[in-house]
Amino acid sequence: MQITSLRDACQSILEDQGEPQSSYWFASQMMEMRLWRASEADVRDALAKDIEERGESSQFIRVAEDEFALRSWINEKSAVEHQPTSDIEEQL
């Protein structure tokens, strides 16, 4: 994935970590991985703005006061939770 924006950097980190992250964690990982230079507030504001502007089409979702995840994770988890038990057992 080519990193051309703060959103791209956040998406890359979420895909790598596989679980929701705080804006503090995003900022520290971006600096450590040399992906992007952003403060905790920059990350929080960018993701909140993306969610506000894009609504349901945003790739991000707020899962706690200061934690963000990929919307696709929530959709995947929800789909598994709503499958009949027999369907889940067949997948295993």
N, C-alpha and C positions, 0 to 999 in steps of 0.2 A: 504494500500500500504506500502510495506517495503521500507524504505529509505536506499539505499546502495551507492548512489553517489550524487554528486551535481546536476546532471540532474534530478534524482528522486525527490530531494527536490524542484527544480524549478517546475517540473510537478505537484507535490502535492499542491504547493502554487497557481499555475494557476488554477487548478481544484477547489480549495477552493474559490478563489477570483472571478473567472468567467469573468475576463477581463484582457487585456494586462497589464504588469507590467514592471517597470524599474529595472535595475540591482541594484540600490540603495534600492528599495523596497524589492526585493528578499533577499538581504543580511540582511536587518533589520528584515524581517519576519523570516528568518532562525534562527537568533540569538534569537529572542523573543520566537519562538516556539521550540527552542532547536532541530531543525532538522539537522542542519549542520553548521559548522563554516567556513564562507567564506566572503571575502571582496567583495565590489562592483565590483572591477576589476576582481576578480576570477570568479564571476558569468557571467559578460559580456564576458570574454574570453572563458569560457566553452561553453556558448550557441552559440557564434559566431563560435567557432571551430566545434561544432556539426553540425551547419547549413552548414558550408563550406564542411566538410567531407562527410556528408550524403546527402546533397542537398535536393531533393524533398522527400526523405524518412525520413528526420529529423522530429521529432514530434514538433519541435519548428519553429517559423518563426519570423523574425524581422519585426515589423509593424511601427516603427519609429526609429529615431537615436539611442535611448537607451530604447526601449520598445520591449518586446517579448511576443508572444502569442502562444497558441497551434495551430498547423496547422489544426487540425480537426475543430476548430472554423471557420477558414477562409473558409474551404471547405463546412461546413454546411451553413454558411451565403451565400456563392456563390450559392449553390444549391437552396436555398429559393428565392434568387433574380432572378434566371433564370426560376423559375416555372411560368407557365401561371397563371393569376389571378384566374381563376376558380378553379385550383388545390389548391391554397392557401386557398380560401374560403371554400372548402370542408373539409380541415384539421381543420378549426376553428369550 
